Structure formats: structure tokens, C-alpha cells
Amino acid sequence: MSLSLVQSRALLGLDAASVTVEVHLANGLPSFTLVGLADVEVKEARERVRSALQNAGLEFPNNKRITVNLAPADLPKDSGRFDLPMALGILAASGQIDGARLAGHEFAGELSLSGQLRPVRGALAMALALHTQGVATRLVLPTESAQEAALVPGAEVYGARHLLDVVSRFLPPADGVPPEPPGDGWARVLPRPGATPVAYADLAEVKGHIGAKRALEIAAAGQHSLLMVGPPGSGKSMLAQRFAGLLPAMTVDEALESAAVASLGGRFAIERWMRRPTSSPHHTASAVALVGGGSPPRPGEISLAHHGVLFLDEFPEFARAALEALREPLETGTITIVRAARRAEFPARFQLIAAMNPCPCGYLGSTLKACRCTPDQVLRYQGKLSGPLLDRIDLHIEVPSVTAQQLLESPAGESTDGIRTRVAEARTRAMTRQGKPNHALQGGEIDQHAALDGPALKFMQSAAVKLGWSARSTHRALKVARTIADMAGANDVQVPHVAEAVQYRRALRGMADN
């Protein structure tokens, strides 16, 4: 038969749309035509497929007019994932393998010129999309990609190292045998039997900073964002880099979502499975690098930090456009990339941990060195952060310098494991009560679950008026107070909880609060 059909998948965001690779061989002037809205790297597959077939000892129909259609025609296709299905389609159309036996399988893989299979980006995202859509199929992938995809529960995944490993499984019943594959490269890939314990940097290594550690614990318990302000060398970066270890252990669903986004960006590694990501882009990162974009749309740093931590050091040094682009994702937990021809939505439920100096020289309020900045310079520096953005950050704390005596003589603090246990207990109380972390409470949910008793209500009203808070700032403080109450095991939000929450929304020095 001169026509064959092979199934594959195209990725657009986290969606995996079905693609049928149609191959037709006809008499006429020899040619290899590829149609179906293919990107440049897909069109280059013609040369990779030709060389791979020939170098593997298989027959390439040089005397035929080859037409390959990637259907549907209006769906953009990119990357080298269609190399393997194209090669199999040509072999099936030319009668070298049994095309009927390809039914029930989906293929993806990039071919080297020798026929070796190279891993493809987004294998786990593809398997997760199939699982979510309830599609039952056998996935055939390069071995490295198959190990990713096999992490999805119930996925039937096969890994192959060479084109001949795949071809040998689909030979016609009575046909000749092609050259032997180089070793046993075909296998059903199963998920690893047990999760390796995840190790994070220990918060006990940070000397002093009892107040800052308390704020980190509150942020972890309620999934709140946090801004740390302090002089250079005070320990802000050390605190932020250990924050992910305070968060509750990832569920399988959270791990799959986080790993799927990392797989789309080509950053997933098996050894980081079930580990909460910490994304730390440099302050020269653009808005597109942070929120995602490009053609086709790729996830940005906020999506790569999904169910993890986005740490922005030197916060005011980021471009204004990049910082303002964080406002919507901080509220919604998703980011939608819209271009003229394409639209993609990525998850972005991250915890923002930001760090900054209080002034250009960094020593405003420091006890170690005198600040040499003028009030105008301080206001201009802090003014790089807009009021609406600061409004969306739940906790604002100062991280003072640690003296040499404290650094050298202070004993190690509480370990990350002990703090994580308390965080998990507080998070469990919130999830049992309302089904979501306190940070995610909206509208009437705040009135229902973060209601204040009489004295606490009066205290909050007085604080909001004196500090000139907006409605958003007031709601943020209420949610932080609810988290503090959960950590104390209290059913109601009381005055001590509100008083502590108010302390975590103090203004930056030299800048009025919003």
C-alpha cells in the first residue's frame, strides 16, 4: 500500500493535540514534499529521515514522489519530534513494515543521521495530557524521554535507542529481516519503584535572624509572597535559597504538573523528581523570560517555578516591564501568552520571594556602616517598585545585618525538617477547613474563613486607617493573620494574630505604604 498513517502529538502549551502523519508514495519525478504548517526544524527532518534510513540499512524510496502531510493542517508543528513517525510512515508506505500494526501506538522522537533516537522536549507533558484526556495508547519514545513519560500513572510507555529497535517490532509476518539492531534497545519503561528522599539546604545553617525565619515559616504555611529588605551580606539570599525546603512535600499531582512544565522547557531531570523547584533568574531577565513567550510559546521562569519558589534577588534592578508583568500571575496562578497566530496558557502558581537593598548604597538603617544616600536617591530607588506590585506581596520584612559576634558564636538554629513539620500541620488545617491555602482565599471566602472577633476587628480597622491601606492590603493582612492563627492552632483570628500580621506590612524606609 502506498499510503500509511502514523499517530503522533504536537505540543501547544501543556496541551498535546493529536497529529496524524500521512505518507503517500507515488510515481513521478523523485521528490520529498512536507506539508502541514511545519516549522523550520520540522522541514529539516527530510534530510535527517533520508540519512537515518539509509545508514540503518533500510531502503529509502529514492525513485518515488514522497508526500508527507502533518494533519490537521492549521495546527503549528515544531521540533524534531516528528522524525520517527515520518520514517515509520515511509517504511510502512513502501511495505518494509506492517502499517496495520502501528495502530494503537503513538510515536515521537528525533533521529540522528545514523538512526539513533534522541530525546524530545515535552515528553512528560505529552503523557500527562494523554492521561488527563483519558486517551489510552502506547507511547513509543527515545529511552531518555520514555523515562520521563513513565512517571505519569497508568501510562504505557516503550523506550527505544535506535530506529531499528522500533522497526523490528513492526515487521510484516512473512517478510525478510532487516539488519540487526545494535543491542536490545527496546523495553517497556516503568516508573521507579520508590521516591528518593528529597534533600534541601538546611535553614539551621543561617545564624540569627529569628524574626526573618518566623516570616519564612508563615509564608510557607499560607503560601504567601515575601519581600526581604536589608543591607548587603545580611543573609537574604541564604534565607531565600532554603525556603523551598520549608514547604510541604509535593503530592504526585503537583510533581507531575511541575515536571511537565520543566519538560516543556527542556529542564526536567529524573533526579529532581518530587523536588520543589527554585527559579532564580538574573535581574537582567526580560519580561518575556519571566512570563514566557516566543514562537511557539515557551514557559517562562514563573511557570518553571510552578508549585515552587521564584526568587528575585536585587528586586528593584529588574526592568520595570518585567516586574509589572508579575502582577496578574500573582493573583490568578496562570499566565496566558497571546500572539497573533498562537495562544498558550501555562500554570504559574509560584511563591514569590524577593530581596532588595533599602537604598542604592545598601546601608540605610544599618548598624555596621553609615548610609551615604540622599533622601531623594532613596525615594527614587524604592520608587522603582510600583504600589500595585508591592500591594500584591503579602509579607514585607527587614533583614538586619548580623554582627561578627553573632555569626561566629551563635549556635545553629532550628533545622528545616522541624519547621516543615509545623508548616505542614498549619497547611493541613487550612486545606481541611477551606480546601485551599490561605493565600488563595478570595471575596466571600475571606469573610467566612478569616473572620475576626470583636477586639481583633477594631484593631484591624484602626491599623488600616492609620497606615493608609488599600482594600487589597487589608485583605492580604487578613489572610496572613489567618495563617498565623492556623500555626497557633486557633479556630478564630484574634488580636495577637492580627497584630503580628500588621507588623509584616510595614513600609519601606523612605517610602509610603500602599
Residue pairs with C-beta under 8 A, 6 or more apart in sequence:
1 92
1 93
1 95
1 99
2 24
2 25
2 26
2 93
2 94
3 22
3 23
3 24
3 25
3 93
4 22
4 23
4 88
4 89
4 90
4 92
4 93
4 99
4 102
5 20
5 21
5 22
5 23
5 89
5 99
5 102
6 20
6 21
6 23
6 85
6 86
6 88
6 89
6 92
6 102
6 107
7 18
7 19
7 20
7 21
7 85
7 102
7 105
7 106
7 107
7 137
8 18
8 19
8 20
8 21
8 81
8 82
8 85
8 106
8 107
8 108
9 16
9 17
9 18
9 19
9 81
9 106
9 108
9 126
9 129
9 130
10 16
10 17
10 19
10 75
10 76
10 77
10 78
10 81
11 17
11 79
11 121
11 122
11 125
11 126
11 264
11 296
12 75
12 76
12 296
12 297
12 342
12 344
13 264
13 297
13 337
13 344
13 345
13 346
14 125
14 128
14 129
14 260
14 261
14 264
14 345
14 346
14 347
15 129
15 344
16 122
16 125
16 126
16 129
16 130
16 133
17 75
19 70
19 71
19 72
19 75
19 77
19 82
20 70
20 71
21 68
21 69
21 70
21 82
21 85
21 86
21 89
22 68
22 69
22 70
22 71
22 89
23 66
23 67
23 68
23 86
23 89
23 90
23 92
23 93
24 66
24 67
24 69
24 93
25 61
25 64
25 65
25 66
25 90
25 93
25 94
26 64
26 65
26 67
27 64
27 65
28 64
28 65
29 65
30 62
30 63
30 64
30 65
31 65
31 66
32 46
32 50
32 66
32 68
33 65
33 66
33 67
33 68
34 42
34 43
34 45
34 46
34 68
34 70
35 67
35 68
35 69
35 70
35 73
36 68
36 69
36 70
36 71
36 72
36 73
36 75
36 77
37 70
37 73
37 74
37 75
37 76
37 77
38 70
38 77
38 82
39 76
39 77
39 78
39 79
39 296
41 78
41 79
41 80
42 70
42 77
42 78
42 79
42 80
42 82
44 80
45 80
45 82
45 83
45 86
45 111
48 80
48 83
48 110
48 111
48 112
48 113
49 83
49 86
49 87
49 90
49 111
50 60
51 113
52 83
52 87
52 111
52 112
52 113
52 114
52 115
52 163
53 59
53 60
53 87
53 90
53 91
53 115
53 163
54 60
55 113
55 114
55 115
56 114
56 115
56 162
56 163
56 164
56 167
56 178
56 179
57 164
57 178
57 179
58 91
58 96
58 163
58 164
58 167
58 178
58 179
59 94
59 96
60 90
61 90
61 93
61 94
64 94
66 90
68 86
68 89
68 90
70 77
70 82
76 296
76 341
76 342
78 296
79 110
79 120
79 121
79 122
80 110
80 111
80 118
80 120
81 108
81 109
81 110
81 120
81 121
81 122
82 108
83 109
83 110
83 111
84 107
84 108
84 109
84 110
84 111
84 117
84 140
84 163
84 166
85 107
85 108
87 111
87 163
88 97
88 102
88 107
88 166
88 167
88 170
91 97
91 167
92 98
92 99
92 102
92 170
93 99
95 172
96 167
96 175
96 178
97 167
97 170
97 171
97 172
98 170
98 171
98 172
98 173
101 169
101 170
102 170
104 137
104 138
105 137
105 138
105 139
105 140
106 137
106 138
106 139
106 140
107 140
107 141
107 166
108 120
108 123
108 126
108 139
108 140
108 141
108 145
109 117
109 118
109 120
109 140
109 141
109 142
109 145
109 160
110 117
110 118
110 119
110 120
110 142
111 117
111 118
111 163
112 118
115 162
115 163
115 164
116 161
116 162
116 163
117 142
117 143
117 160
117 161
117 162
117 163
117 165
117 166
118 142
119 141
119 142
119 144
119 145
120 141
120 142
120 145
121 263
121 264
121 265
121 266
122 260
122 263
122 264
123 141
123 145
123 146
123 148
123 149
123 263
124 148
124 149
124 151
124 152
124 256
124 259
124 260
124 263
124 268
125 260
125 261
125 263
125 264
126 139
126 149
127 139
127 148
127 149
127 150
127 151
127 152
127 155
127 157
128 152
128 256
128 257
128 260
130 137
130 139
130 152
130 155
131 152
131 153
131 154
131 155
136 156
137 156
138 156
138 157
138 158
139 146
139 149
139 155
139 156
139 157
139 158
140 158
140 160
140 166
141 149
141 157
141 158
141 159
141 160
142 159
142 160
142 161
143 159
143 160
143 161
143 185
143 187
143 189
144 159
145 159
146 157
146 158
146 159
146 160
146 189
147 159
147 189
147 270
148 259
148 263
148 268
148 270
149 155
149 157
149 189
150 157
150 189
150 190
150 191
151 191
151 255
151 256
151 259
151 273
152 256
153 191
153 252
156 188
157 188
157 189
158 186
158 187
158 188
158 189
159 186
159 187
159 189
160 166
160 185
160 186
161 182
161 183
161 185
161 186
162 181
162 182
162 185
164 178
164 179
164 180
164 181
164 182
165 181
165 185
165 186
166 186
167 178
167 181
168 178
168 181
168 186
169 186
171 177
171 178
192 270
192 273
195 273
195 274
196 271
196 273
196 274
198 249
198 274
198 275
198 276
200 242
200 244
200 245
200 416
201 241
201 242
201 245
201 416
202 242
202 245
202 415
202 416
203 213
203 216
203 239
203 242
203 245
203 246
203 413
203 414
203 415
203 416
203 419
204 412
204 413
204 414
204 415
204 416
205 238
205 242
205 412
206 213
206 235
206 238
206 239
206 242
206 413
207 235
207 402
207 406
207 407
207 410
207 412
207 413
208 235
208 402
208 406
208 407
208 410
208 413
209 235
209 239
209 399
209 402
210 413
211 397
212 228
212 235
212 239
212 397
212 399
213 239
213 413
213 414
213 419
215 226
215 395
215 397
215 504
216 226
216 239
216 243
216 246
217 246
217 419
217 422
217 423
217 487
218 224
218 395
218 480
218 483
218 484
218 487
218 504
219 225
219 226
219 243
219 351
219 353
219 394
219 395
220 243
220 246
220 247
220 351
220 419
220 420
220 423
221 422
221 423
221 426
221 427
221 430
221 438
221 483
221 486
221 487
222 394
222 426
222 427
222 430
222 437
222 438
222 439
222 479
222 480
222 482
222 483
222 486
223 351
223 427
223 437
223 438
223 439
223 440
224 351
224 394
224 395
224 438
224 439
224 479
224 480
224 483
225 330
225 351
225 352
225 353
225 354
225 392
225 393
225 394
225 395
225 439
226 351
226 352
226 353
226 354
226 393
226 394
226 395
226 397
227 315
227 354
227 355
227 356
227 390
227 393
227 395
227 396
227 397
228 236
228 239
228 240
228 353
228 354
228 355
228 356
228 397
228 398
228 399
229 355
229 356
229 357
229 358
229 396
229 397
229 398
229 399
229 508
229 509
230 236
230 355
230 357
230 358
230 398
230 399
230 400
230 401
231 357
231 358
231 362
231 363
231 364
231 365
231 366
231 368
231 369
231 400
231 401
232 357
232 362
232 363
233 401
234 399
234 400
234 401
234 402
235 399
235 402
236 313
236 355
236 399
237 311
237 313
237 355
239 399
240 309
240 311
240 313
240 353
240 355
241 278
241 280
241 311
242 416
243 278
243 309
243 311
243 351
243 353
244 276
244 277
244 278
244 308
244 309
245 416
245 420
246 416
246 419
246 420
246 423
247 276
247 308
247 309
247 351
247 420
247 423
248 420
248 423
248 424
248 427
249 274
249 424
250 258
250 274
250 275
250 276
250 307
254 307
255 273
255 274
255 307
257 306
257 307
257 347
258 276
258 277
258 306
258 307
258 308
259 268
259 272
259 273
261 299
261 303
261 304
261 306
261 346
261 347
262 268
262 272
262 277
262 304
264 298
264 299
265 298
265 299
265 303
265 304
267 304
276 307
276 308
276 309
277 304
277 305
277 306
277 307
277 308
277 309
278 305
278 308
278 309
278 311
279 301
279 302
279 304
279 305
279 308
279 309
279 310
279 311
279 350
280 311
280 312
280 313
281 289
281 290
281 301
281 312
283 312
283 313
283 314
283 315
283 317
283 318
285 301
285 318
285 322
286 319
286 321
286 322
287 319
287 321
287 322
287 325
288 294
288 300
289 300
289 301
289 322
290 300
290 301
290 302
290 322
290 325
290 326
291 300
291 302
291 325
291 326
291 329
291 335
291 337
291 348
292 298
292 299
292 300
292 302
292 303
292 335
292 337
292 344
292 346
293 300
293 337
293 339
295 339
295 341
295 342
296 342
296 344
297 337
297 339
297 342
297 343
297 344
297 346
299 346
300 335
300 346
301 310
302 310
302 326
302 329
302 335
302 348
302 350
303 335
303 346
303 347
303 348
305 348
305 350
305 351
306 346
306 347
306 348
306 349
306 350
307 349
307 350
308 350
308 351
309 350
309 351
309 353
310 350
310 351
310 352
310 353
311 353
311 354
311 355
312 318
312 352
312 353
312 354
312 355
313 354
313 355
314 355
314 356
314 357
315 323
315 354
315 355
315 356
315 385
316 356
316 381
316 382
316 384
316 385
317 384
320 384
320 386
323 385
323 386
323 389
324 386
324 388
324 389
326 352
326 389
326 392
327 388
327 389
327 392
328 335
329 335
329 348
329 350
330 352
330 392
330 393
331 392
332 348
333 347
333 348
333 349
333 440
334 345
334 346
334 347
334 348
334 349
335 345
335 346
335 348
336 343
336 344
336 345
336 346
337 343
337 344
337 345
337 346
352 393
354 393
355 399
356 385
357 364
358 364
358 365
358 378
358 382
358 398
358 508
358 509
358 510
359 371
359 373
359 377
359 378
359 381
359 382
359 509
359 510
360 373
360 377
360 378
360 381
361 371
361 372
361 373
363 369
363 370
363 371
363 372
364 371
364 373
364 378
364 509
364 510
365 371
365 398
365 400
365 509
366 400
366 401
367 400
367 401
367 403
368 401
368 403
373 381
375 510
378 509
378 510
378 511
379 510
379 511
382 508
382 510
382 511
383 511
387 514
388 514
390 396
390 513
390 514
391 470
391 472
391 473
391 476
391 514
392 472
392 476
394 439
394 476
394 479
394 480
394 504
394 505
395 480
395 504
395 505
396 504
396 505
396 506
396 507
396 508
397 504
398 506
422 487
426 483
426 486
426 487
427 437
427 486
429 486
429 489
430 436
430 437
430 438
430 482
430 483
430 486
431 437
433 449
434 441
434 445
434 448
434 449
438 449
438 450
438 479
438 480
438 482
438 483
438 486
439 479
441 449
441 450
441 479
441 482
446 475
446 478
446 479
449 482
450 478
450 479
450 481
450 482
450 493
451 492
451 493
452 460
452 478
452 481
452 492
452 493
452 494
452 498
453 492
453 493
453 494
453 495
455 494
455 495
456 481
456 493
456 494
456 495
456 497
456 498
459 495
459 498
459 499
459 502
460 474
460 477
460 478
460 481
460 498
460 502
463 469
463 477
463 498
463 502
464 473
464 474
464 477
467 473
467 502
467 505
467 507
467 513
468 512
468 513
468 514
469 477
469 505
469 513
469 514
470 514
473 505
473 513
473 514
476 505
477 498
477 501
477 502
477 504
477 505
478 493
478 501
480 501
480 504
480 505
481 493
481 497
481 498
481 500
481 501
482 493
482 497
484 497
484 500
484 501
485 491
485 492
485 493
485 494
485 497
488 497
490 497
505 513
506 513
507 513
